[in-house]
């Protein structure tokens, strides 16, 4: 039993719950007080370095989510038509956990290689991926600020593949897509808050991804949104230290001599 059963379908929840959650979770971060002592960048840096305004970012994210919802509806429509045996039986919790882990690995793998290629191909970076990097100082609701083509290839197709390869049901997909969205927003929040569960359990976190958004880390730390496996295997991992700034807050700095390691 889930709280939406009898009100909306799993397919509808899988389409719209991640979008609603994105704005709720990202909105909470956006409405927090300045919290300067936990910021990875000062507010002055955010105002000076970022190349796009907040309204522009909001419009860009809404456009991506429109395409995301359209593809999700088509995906669920196609997969539901192939299952004509009546109501879907949910697998045991252990099987769902395995499917969850498989989906995480598939999404990480897809996003790593597509993301890396968008950096290595100068045309794709200049015309497509650079839009996301116009937020040099990331913030929560800018997590999905991308060129529409990148949003389709990197995020939406990655989600489709995760769903299909793992074999999860639409109901399991609701939880997976919501978790992926929360993790992505958190990775872009720009705050190193004490007790943040993602910082405790994931090496690939806010500071890790912040390194990638800086000039020195542009060709490193491609992994997203869950683990840093591929960065470690393929030599694109940039280790860092989290250093307290004198004026307050933190700074993620590359480990000294890391290139020789």
C-alpha positions as CSV (number, residue, x, y, z in Angstrom):
1,X,0.0,0.0,0.0
2,X,1.1,3.5,-0.8
3,X,-0.6,6.8,0.1
4,X,-1.6,7.6,-3.4
5,X,-3.2,4.2,-4.2
6,X,-6.8,4.7,-5.2
7,X,-6.3,8.4,-6.1
8,X,-3.7,8.4,-8.9
9,X,-1.9,5.7,-10.8
10,X,1.7,4.7,-10.2
11,X,2.5,6.0,-13.7
12,X,1.1,9.4,-13.0
13,X,3.0,9.6,-9.7
14,X,6.2,8.5,-11.5
15,X,5.8,11.3,-14.0
16,X,4.9,14.2,-11.7
17,X,6.1,13.4,-8.2
18,X,9.8,14.0,-9.1
19,X,8.9,17.4,-10.6
20,X,6.9,18.5,-7.6
21,X,9.6,17.2,-5.3
22,X,12.2,19.1,-7.2
23,X,10.6,22.5,-6.6
24,X,9.7,21.6,-2.9
25,X,13.2,20.4,-2.0
26,X,15.0,23.0,-4.1
27,X,12.6,25.7,-2.9
28,X,13.4,24.9,0.7
29,X,17.1,25.5,0.0
30,X,16.3,28.7,-1.9
31,X,14.2,30.1,1.0
32,X,16.8,29.3,3.7
33,X,18.5,32.3,5.4
34,X,22.0,33.0,3.9
35,X,23.8,30.5,6.1
36,X,27.1,32.1,5.2
37,X,29.1,29.8,7.6
38,X,28.0,26.7,5.6
39,X,28.4,28.0,2.0
40,X,30.9,26.7,-0.4
41,X,31.0,30.1,-2.1
42,X,30.1,33.5,-0.9
43,X,27.0,35.3,-2.0
44,X,29.2,37.8,-3.7
45,X,30.8,35.1,-5.8
46,X,27.4,33.8,-6.8
47,X,26.3,37.2,-7.9
48,X,29.5,38.0,-9.8
49,X,30.4,34.6,-11.4
50,X,27.0,33.2,-12.5
51,X,26.2,34.2,-16.0
52,X,22.4,33.7,-15.9
53,X,19.6,35.2,-13.7
54,X,17.3,33.2,-11.4
55,X,14.2,33.8,-13.6
56,X,16.1,32.5,-16.6
57,X,17.1,29.4,-14.7
58,X,13.5,28.8,-13.6
59,X,12.3,29.0,-17.2
60,X,15.0,26.6,-18.3
61,X,14.2,24.0,-15.7
62,X,10.5,24.2,-16.4
63,X,11.2,23.6,-20.1
64,X,13.3,20.5,-19.3
65,X,10.7,19.2,-17.0
66,X,8.0,19.5,-19.7
67,X,10.0,17.3,-22.0
68,X,10.8,15.0,-19.1
69,X,7.1,14.5,-18.2
70,X,6.2,13.9,-21.9
71,X,8.8,11.2,-22.3
72,X,7.9,9.6,-18.9
73,X,4.2,9.4,-19.9
74,X,5.1,7.8,-23.2
75,X,7.4,5.3,-21.4
76,X,4.8,4.3,-18.9
77,X,2.1,4.1,-21.6
78,X,4.3,1.7,-23.7
79,X,5.4,-0.5,-20.8
80,X,1.9,-0.7,-19.3
81,X,0.5,-1.9,-22.7
82,X,3.0,-4.7,-22.7
83,X,1.7,-5.9,-19.4
84,X,-1.9,-7.0,-20.0
85,X,-2.1,-9.5,-17.1
86,X,-4.1,-7.2,-14.8
87,X,-2.7,-5.2,-11.8
88,X,1.0,-5.3,-11.4
89,X,2.3,-7.5,-8.6
90,X,5.0,-5.8,-6.6
91,X,8.1,-7.9,-6.1
92,X,9.5,-8.6,-2.6
93,X,11.4,-5.7,-0.9
94,X,14.8,-7.4,-1.4
95,X,14.2,-7.6,-5.2
96,X,13.1,-4.0,-5.3
97,X,16.3,-3.0,-3.4
98,X,18.4,-4.9,-6.0
99,X,16.5,-3.2,-8.8
100,X,17.2,0.2,-7.1
101,X,20.9,-0.5,-7.0
102,X,21.0,-1.7,-10.6
103,X,19.1,1.4,-11.7
104,X,21.6,3.6,-9.7
105,X,24.5,1.9,-11.5
106,X,22.9,2.2,-14.9
107,X,22.1,5.9,-14.4
108,X,25.6,6.6,-13.1
109,X,27.2,4.8,-16.1
110,X,25.1,6.5,-18.7
111,X,25.5,10.0,-17.2
112,X,29.3,9.6,-16.7
113,X,30.0,8.7,-20.3
114,X,27.6,11.2,-21.9
115,X,28.6,13.9,-19.5
116,X,32.3,13.3,-20.1
117,X,31.8,13.3,-23.9
118,X,30.0,16.6,-23.7
119,X,33.2,18.0,-22.2
120,X,35.6,16.4,-24.6
121,X,33.6,17.3,-27.7
122,X,34.3,21.1,-28.1
123,X,31.2,21.6,-30.3
124,X,28.8,19.9,-27.8
125,X,30.4,21.7,-24.9
126,X,30.2,25.1,-26.5
127,X,26.7,24.8,-27.9
128,X,25.0,22.4,-25.4
129,X,26.7,21.6,-22.1
130,X,28.1,25.1,-21.4
131,X,24.6,26.2,-20.6
132,X,24.7,24.2,-17.4
133,X,28.1,25.5,-16.5
134,X,26.9,29.1,-16.8
135,X,26.1,28.5,-13.1
136,X,29.7,28.5,-12.0
137,X,28.4,28.7,-8.4
138,X,25.7,26.1,-8.3
139,X,22.5,26.4,-6.3
140,X,19.6,24.0,-5.7
141,X,16.9,24.9,-8.1
142,X,19.6,25.3,-10.9
143,X,20.4,21.5,-10.7
144,X,18.4,20.8,-13.9
145,X,19.3,24.0,-15.7
146,X,20.5,22.5,-19.0
147,X,20.1,22.9,-22.7
148,X,16.9,21.0,-23.7
149,X,18.9,18.5,-25.8
150,X,21.2,17.8,-22.9
151,X,18.3,17.4,-20.5
152,X,16.8,14.8,-22.9
153,X,20.1,12.9,-23.6
154,X,21.7,13.0,-20.1
155,X,18.8,13.0,-17.6
156,X,15.7,11.7,-19.4
157,X,17.3,9.0,-21.4
158,X,19.4,8.0,-18.4
159,X,16.1,7.6,-16.4
160,X,14.5,5.6,-19.1
161,X,17.4,3.2,-19.3
162,X,17.6,2.8,-15.5
163,X,13.9,1.9,-15.4
164,X,14.1,-0.6,-18.3
165,X,17.3,-2.3,-17.5
166,X,16.5,-2.7,-13.8
167,X,13.1,-4.2,-14.6
168,X,11.5,-2.2,-11.8
169,X,7.7,-1.6,-11.6
170,X,6.2,1.9,-12.1
171,X,5.6,2.0,-8.3
172,X,9.3,1.3,-7.5
173,X,10.2,3.9,-10.2
174,X,8.3,6.6,-8.2
175,X,10.7,6.1,-5.3
176,X,13.8,5.8,-7.5
177,X,13.1,8.9,-9.6
178,X,12.2,11.0,-6.5
179,X,15.4,9.8,-4.8
180,X,17.5,10.7,-7.9
181,X,15.9,14.2,-8.0
182,X,16.5,14.9,-4.3
183,X,20.2,13.7,-4.7
184,X,20.7,15.9,-7.8
185,X,19.3,19.0,-6.1
186,X,21.3,18.4,-3.0
187,X,24.5,18.0,-5.0
188,X,24.0,21.5,-6.4
189,X,22.8,23.2,-3.2
190,X,26.2,24.9,-2.5
191,X,25.9,24.3,1.2
192,X,27.9,22.0,3.5
193,X,25.3,21.5,6.2
194,X,26.2,19.4,9.3
195,X,24.3,16.1,9.4
196,X,23.4,16.1,5.7
197,X,22.8,12.4,5.1
198,X,24.0,12.6,1.5
199,X,27.4,13.9,2.7
200,X,27.6,11.1,5.2
201,X,26.8,8.2,2.8
202,X,28.0,9.5,-0.6
203,X,31.5,10.5,-1.6
204,X,29.8,12.0,-4.7
205,X,28.2,15.0,-2.9
206,X,27.8,18.8,-2.9
207,X,31.6,19.5,-2.5
208,X,32.5,16.8,-5.0
209,X,30.3,18.2,-7.7
210,X,31.2,21.8,-6.8
211,X,34.8,21.0,-7.8
212,X,33.5,20.0,-11.2
213,X,31.8,23.4,-11.7
214,X,35.1,25.3,-11.0
215,X,37.7,26.0,-13.7
216,X,40.3,23.6,-12.3
217,X,37.9,20.8,-12.0
218,X,36.1,21.2,-15.4
219,X,37.6,17.9,-16.8
220,X,37.3,15.9,-13.6
221,X,34.6,14.6,-11.2
222,X,32.2,13.8,-14.1
223,X,30.4,11.2,-12.0
224,X,26.7,11.9,-11.1
225,X,24.4,11.6,-9.4
226,X,25.2,8.7,-7.0
227,X,28.7,7.2,-6.9
228,X,32.2,8.2,-8.0
229,X,33.1,4.7,-9.4
230,X,33.8,5.7,-13.0
231,X,35.9,8.7,-12.0
232,X,38.1,6.4,-9.9
233,X,38.4,3.7,-12.6
234,X,39.1,6.0,-15.5
235,X,41.4,8.5,-13.8
236,X,39.1,11.5,-13.8
237,X,38.7,11.7,-10.0
238,X,40.0,15.0,-8.5
239,X,40.5,14.6,-4.7
240,X,39.8,17.6,-2.6
241,X,40.0,19.0,1.0
242,X,37.2,20.9,2.5
243,X,38.9,24.0,4.0
244,X,37.3,26.6,6.3
245,X,37.5,30.2,4.9
246,X,38.5,33.0,7.3
247,X,35.4,35.0,6.3
248,X,33.2,32.1,7.0
249,X,32.0,29.1,5.1
250,X,34.0,26.4,3.3
251,X,36.0,25.9,0.2
252,X,36.6,22.7,-1.7
253,X,40.3,22.7,-2.8
254,X,42.1,20.1,-4.8
255,X,44.6,18.1,-2.8
256,X,48.1,19.4,-3.2
257,X,50.1,17.3,-5.7
258,X,47.1,15.2,-6.6
259,X,48.2,14.9,-10.3
260,X,51.3,13.0,-9.3
261,X,49.3,10.4,-7.3
